[in-house]
Amino acid sequence: MPGRMRPQLAPKVLFYAAFDGLGMLAFAGGAVWPGKKESLFVASFPESNFEAVLSLIGGGVLMLWAAAQILRKPVARQAE
C-alpha cells in the first residue's frame, strides 16, 4: 500500500499519553480501595470511600479526556 502514511509520534501525543497513564493509576487506586481497604500506590490515598469514589471519577474523566485528545488528531486528518 504505497498511499498509506506511517503514524508519527508527536510530543503532544506523549503528553496526552502521560495524562492517560495518570488517569489509569488514579482509577485503579480508587477501584482497589473498597475491596482491600488499603492504598494501592500512595500510602495515604485514598483513606475513605469518598476519596475512592472521587479517585474513580477523576481518573475515569482524565482517561477519557486524554484518549479523546490522542484520537482527535488522526480523525481530523482523515476528514481532510
C-alpha positions in Angstrom: 0.0 0.0 0.0 2.1 2.9 -1.2 -0.5 5.6 -0.2 -0.6 4.6 3.4 1.3 7.0 5.8 3.1 5.8 8.9 1.7 7.5 12.0 4.2 9.8 13.7 4.5 10.1 17.5 4.3 13.8 18.3 5.4 15.3 21.6 1.7 16.3 22.1 0.6 12.7 21.9 3.2 11.7 24.5 1.9 14.5 26.8 -1.6 13.2 26.5 -0.5 9.6 27.0 1.2 10.6 30.3 -2.2 12.1 31.4 -3.9 8.9 30.3 -1.5 6.8 32.4 -2.0 9.1 35.4 -5.8 8.7 35.0 -5.3 4.9 34.9 -3.3 5.0 38.1 -5.9 7.2 39.9 -8.8 4.9 38.6 -7.0 1.8 39.8 -6.2 3.2 43.2 -9.9 4.1 43.7 -11.1 0.8 42.4 -8.9 -1.2 44.8 -9.9 0.7 48.0 -13.4 -0.7 48.5 -12.3 -4.3 48.4 -9.0 -4.2 50.3 -9.3 -1.1 52.4 -5.7 -0.3 51.7 -4.0 2.1 49.3 -2.6 0.8 46.1 0.2 3.3 45.1 0.3 6.2 47.5 0.5 5.3 51.2 -2.3 7.6 52.4 -4.6 8.0 49.4 -7.4 7.0 49.3 -8.3 6.7 53.0 -12.1 6.7 52.7 -14.8 5.5 50.4 -15.5 9.1 49.5 -11.9 9.6 48.3 -12.0 6.3 46.5 -15.1 7.4 44.6 -13.5 10.8 43.8 -10.4 8.9 42.5 -12.6 6.6 40.3 -14.5 9.5 38.8 -11.4 11.8 38.4 -9.3 9.0 36.9 -12.1 8.0 34.5 -12.6 11.5 33.3 -8.9 12.1 32.9 -8.5 8.9 30.9 -11.5 9.7 28.6 -10.2 13.3 28.0 -6.7 12.1 27.2 -7.9 9.4 24.9 -10.1 11.8 23.1 -7.2 14.2 22.6 -5.0 11.4 21.3 -7.6 10.3 18.8 -8.7 13.7 17.7 -5.6 14.3 15.5 -5.9 11.1 13.4 -9.7 11.6 13.0 -9.3 15.2 11.9 -6.6 14.2 9.4 -9.0 11.5 7.9 -11.7 14.1 7.5 -9.4 16.3 5.2 
